[in-house]
């Protein structure tokens, strides 16, 4: 969980958005996952980090 939070923080750092790196999938993590899904044009923006979202986050971290 912490790695997911670190990855999301890295992706959104330039926008000044940061979530707690606490290992808890709380509302902040959920909201940022949904924001990521929405930004990528995902039809299903459910906040779940499935295989598609996970691989897209990995690609975005490499590009960040």
Secondary structure, 3 states (H helix, E strand, C coil): CHHHHHHHHHHHHHHCCCCCCCCCCCHHHHHHHHHHHHHCCCCCCCCCCCHHHHHHHHHHHHHC
